């Protein structure tokens, strides 16, 4: 297994799996998550609004072949407070 750590735009990072930490009550509208949400066509905001994404510790949300980003899979990992 090869692991790379990059300082790059989340939506432009080519990867088999892009793992993104998400903190509880983190604003989707700000910072790197805003750019990722825009690339996903508002998909992160929809998950939050539907109550499917909270950022709770150890919560994992998996998206296969998400349209709008270079990664083949997106894994959002809840980090808690």
N, C-alpha and C positions, 0 to 999 in steps of 0.2 A: 504494500500500500504506500502510496506517495501522498504526503501532506505538504501543502504550501500555505504560507501566510503572506497575504498581499495587502498593500495599502492601495486600494483601487475602488472605483465605483462598484457598488454591489450588483447592479443590474448589468454591468458590462464585464463581469468576471466570468471567464469561461471555466467551467468546472463540472465534474460529474455530479458533485453534491456541494451546494453552498449552504453552510450552517451559519445561521444568524441568531445571536442572542437577543432576547426580548425581555425587558424588565416590566414588572407589573406596573400598571398605570403610566407606562411610557407613552409619550405623545407620538402618534403615527405621523402627524402633520409636520414634525420637525426633524431636522438632521437627516442622516442617511436613510432612515426608514421612510421618509417622505419621498425620496427619489426612487426607492424600491417600490413603494406603493403606487407611485405614478406609472412606473414601468409595467406593473401588474394590472394597470387599469382600475386602480382603487380596490384591488383584491384584499389587501391587508385590512383596510378600513371596513370592508364588508364582513370579514371574519370577526372583527372586534364588535361591530354593530349587531351581528347575529348571535353574539355570546359564545362563539367558538374559539376565540383567542383571547387569553387574559394575561399572559406573561407570568403565570404562577410558576413557582419553582418546580422544576422537572417536567413541566408540561411540554409536550412535543407535538408540533403540527407539521405534517409532511405534505408537500405538494409535488406531484409528479409532472414533469414536462410543463412547467409554468410558462405560459405565453408572455413574451415581453422582456425576458431576461436571457442571458447567455448560458446560465447553468442549466443542466439537464434535470436537476431536482433541487428543491428548496426545503430546508428543514429549519423551522423556527423553534428555538429552545427557550423555554421560560426560565428566567433567572431569579424570579421572586422580587422582593423589595430592593 
